[in-house]
Amino acid sequence: MKIARSLLPSLMLLVLLATTASAQWGRQVLSGKGGHLDNPPTHPLQYFTVNPYVLDDGGDLCIDCTLAGRNLSAKRYIVEADVRPVGTIAGLNVVDVLYRTGYRDDGKPTSVDWKSILIQTGPDQYHEIFHYQKAENGAEPTPSRIIRVGDQVVLSTKNSDGGNAGGCVEAYWLVNSSGAREIDFSALERAIRARVPPETTFTTRCYALSLDGQLVHAPVQRANAECHACGWIGYANAHFRLKGARAIPTDVAYVADPVDSSTVRGDGLPRQRSDPNNRRR
């Protein structure tokens, strides 16, 4: 049977959507109750926008924290859902839903408090892979991005936690017809641990991670430091590449570079005093 050339894109999309409809798509949920992983079914887009009160995982808007009680929340609170396209990855549409919440008596809410990331895997069918409700004094969730990392394309979300220590709420996925796989940084963390002095701490995430640069520049602090700005003794530079959904270290170096409070930034982290790519390894 011959297929008209004009119909090929539509047919290819239907095949892709049929494949993804049966794939496994996990969801990461973070709220005032903590975090958990689950695997909910797909829903139409309006499920995430028409009555978002039922999506309140953290109980931020609870009058009666049951499913029926959450429907009563609309009498006291207002939630506005703003759907924003992120882009296309592996032929699948990705959207953010940013939720503004507040008391109904206060009028139109202005601050973004919740965020969901949805991936379309069928006609008006969306998998939610990420749901985040910020802490009471946390920073507003920010839009997701699709970025290139070497020869891979990665879906990225990074949201400040609102503190002064450079912390964040973040996740990174490879997305294809098989689902969304979160990138595993454990091999990179082990490689850095093998190079830095014992009884120290470091992070490979948030402010330390340049995903598109395939580099971690991780300040290293003594584990028994007496204050947040104390005990910084150097940093680790770790280059990596992505192999599937794993970050594989390609070279790792520790540079001893003690700092004191006069060289610490306002957020409590040591200043980067030179380009990590130009440091002697």
C-alpha positions in Angstrom: 0.0 0.0 0.0 1.3 3.4 -0.9 1.1 6.3 1.6 0.7 9.8 0.4 3.8 11.8 1.3 1.6 14.5 2.9 0.3 11.9 5.4 3.7 10.5 6.5 4.4 13.0 9.3 0.9 12.4 10.8 1.3 8.6 10.6 4.8 8.7 12.1 3.4 10.8 15.0 0.6 8.3 15.6 3.1 5.5 15.7 5.3 7.4 18.2 2.3 8.3 20.4 1.1 4.7 20.3 4.5 3.5 21.5 4.8 6.1 24.3 1.3 5.4 25.5 2.4 2.0 26.8 5.8 3.2 28.2 6.6 3.6 31.9 6.8 7.2 33.0 7.7 7.8 36.6 6.9 11.0 38.5 8.9 12.9 41.1 6.8 14.7 43.7 8.3 17.3 46.1 6.2 19.3 48.6 6.0 20.2 52.2 5.3 16.5 53.0 8.7 15.6 51.6 9.4 13.7 48.4 8.2 10.5 46.7 8.2 8.7 43.4 5.1 7.2 41.8 3.8 6.3 38.3 0.4 7.9 37.7 -1.6 7.4 34.5 -1.9 9.9 31.7 -4.5 12.7 31.9 -6.0 15.3 29.5 -4.4 18.7 29.9 -7.5 20.1 31.5 -7.0 17.7 34.4 -4.0 19.8 35.4 -5.6 23.2 34.8 -9.4 23.1 35.5 -9.4 21.9 39.1 -5.8 22.0 40.4 -6.9 21.9 44.0 -6.9 18.1 43.8 -3.2 18.2 42.9 -2.2 19.8 46.2 0.2 17.1 47.4 1.6 19.2 50.3 -1.8 20.3 51.7 -0.9 23.9 51.1 -4.6 24.8 50.4 -6.3 22.2 52.6 -9.6 22.9 54.3 -10.2 19.2 54.7 -7.3 17.2 53.4 -9.3 14.5 51.7 -10.0 14.3 48.0 -13.5 15.5 48.6 -12.3 18.2 51.0 -9.8 19.6 48.5 -12.7 20.4 46.2 -13.9 22.8 48.9 -10.6 24.7 48.8 -11.8 26.8 45.9 -14.1 28.6 48.3 -11.2 30.0 50.2 -8.2 29.9 47.8 -7.6 30.6 44.2 -5.2 28.7 41.9 -4.3 29.9 38.4 -2.6 27.5 36.0 -0.3 28.9 33.4 0.6 26.4 30.6 3.9 27.2 29.0 5.5 25.3 26.1 9.1 24.1 26.9 9.8 22.6 23.5 10.0 19.2 21.8 12.3 16.4 22.7 12.4 13.1 20.9 9.3 14.2 19.0 7.3 14.7 22.1 5.9 18.0 23.3 6.9 19.2 26.8 5.0 21.8 28.8 5.4 23.4 32.2 2.3 24.2 34.2 3.1 27.1 36.6 0.6 27.5 39.4 -0.1 30.8 41.2 -1.9 30.4 44.5 -3.4 32.7 47.1 -6.4 33.6 49.3 -9.4 34.4 47.2 -10.1 37.5 49.3 -6.7 38.8 48.3 -7.6 38.9 44.7 -5.5 37.7 41.7 -2.4 35.7 42.9 0.9 36.9 41.6 3.6 34.5 42.8 4.3 31.1 41.3 4.1 28.4 44.1 3.8 25.1 42.3 5.2 23.6 39.1 4.4 20.5 37.0 6.3 19.2 34.0 4.1 17.4 31.5 5.0 15.3 28.4 2.4 14.6 25.8 2.3 10.9 24.9 -1.0 10.7 23.1 -3.8 12.9 21.7 -4.6 15.2 24.7 -2.8 12.7 27.0 -0.1 14.0 29.3 2.3 12.3 31.7 3.3 14.4 34.7 7.0 13.6 35.5 7.6 16.3 38.0 5.4 18.1 40.6 7.0 20.6 42.9 5.4 22.8 45.6 7.9 25.3 47.0 8.3 25.9 50.8 6.5 28.8 52.3 9.5 31.2 52.0 11.1 29.4 49.0 12.0 30.9 45.7 9.5 30.8 42.9 9.8 27.8 40.5 11.4 28.7 37.2 10.7 27.4 33.7 12.2 24.1 32.5 14.7 24.0 29.7 15.8 21.6 27.0 19.6 21.7 26.6 22.2 19.8 24.6 24.9 17.9 26.6 27.4 16.5 24.2 25.5 14.5 21.7 22.5 14.1 24.1 19.4 16.3 24.6 18.4 16.7 28.2 15.2 18.0 29.8 16.3 20.2 32.8 14.6 21.8 35.8 16.6 23.7 38.4 14.8 25.8 41.0 16.5 27.7 43.9 15.4 26.5 47.3 15.3 30.1 48.5 18.2 29.7 51.0 21.6 31.4 51.0 23.7 28.2 50.6 23.2 27.8 46.9 20.8 24.9 47.3 18.2 24.0 44.7 15.5 21.6 43.6 16.7 20.0 40.4 16.2 17.1 38.1 17.5 16.1 34.6 16.0 13.5 32.2 16.7 11.8 29.0 13.3 11.5 27.2 12.4 9.1 24.4 9.6 6.8 23.5 10.5 4.5 26.4 9.9 7.1 29.0 11.8 9.7 31.0 15.0 8.5 32.7 16.6 10.7 35.3 20.3 11.1 34.9 22.4 9.2 37.5 25.4 11.1 38.9 26.5 8.4 41.3 29.6 7.3 39.3 30.8 10.9 39.1 30.3 11.4 42.9 32.3 8.3 43.6 35.1 9.5 41.4 35.3 12.8 43.2 35.2 11.1 46.6 38.2 9.1 45.6 40.2 12.3 44.9 39.3 14.7 47.7 40.7 14.4 51.2 38.9 12.2 53.7 36.4 13.7 56.2 35.3 16.3 53.8 32.0 17.2 52.1 31.2 18.5 48.6 28.3 18.6 46.2 28.0 17.7 42.6 24.7 19.4 42.1 23.1 22.9 42.0 25.6 25.7 41.9 28.5 23.2 41.3 27.0 21.6 38.2 27.4 23.0 34.6 25.5 20.3 32.7 25.9 21.8 29.3 29.6 22.4 30.1 29.9 18.7 31.3 31.7 20.0 34.3 31.4 19.9 38.1 33.3 22.5 40.0 32.8 21.5 43.6 34.1 23.4 46.6 35.3 21.0 49.3 34.7 21.7 53.0 35.9 20.0 56.1 33.1 17.8 57.5 33.7 19.3 61.0 33.6 22.9 59.8 32.4 25.2 62.6 30.4 27.5 60.4 29.0 27.6 56.9 31.8 29.9 55.7 34.5 28.0 57.5 36.7 25.1 56.6 36.8 25.4 52.8 40.1 23.7 51.8 39.9 23.4 48.0 37.8 22.2 45.1 37.3 19.4 42.7 37.1 19.8 39.0 35.3 16.8 37.4 34.6 16.6 33.6 32.1 14.0 32.5 30.2 12.7 29.5 26.7 11.2 29.3 26.4 7.6 28.5 22.8 7.0 28.2 21.3 8.3 31.4 24.6 8.0 33.4 27.2 10.8 34.0 30.6 9.1 33.4 33.7 10.9 34.7 36.4 11.5 32.1 38.9 13.3 34.4 38.8 14.4 38.0 41.3 16.6 39.9 41.4 18.0 43.4 43.0 21.4 43.9 44.1 22.4 47.4 43.1 26.1 47.7 42.2 27.2 51.3 40.0 30.2 51.7 38.9 32.2 54.7 35.8 34.3 55.4 37.2 37.2 53.4 37.0 35.2 50.2 33.6 33.8 50.7 30.7 35.1 48.7 27.6 36.6 50.2 25.7 33.3 49.8 28.3 31.6 52.0 30.2 29.8 49.2 33.9 30.2 48.4 34.7 32.4 45.5 36.0 30.7 42.3 39.3 32.5 42.0 40.2 31.2 38.6 38.7 29.4 35.6 38.5 25.7 36.6 39.3 24.6 33.0 42.7 26.3 33.2 43.8 24.9 36.6 46.7 22.5 36.7 45.5 19.0 37.2 
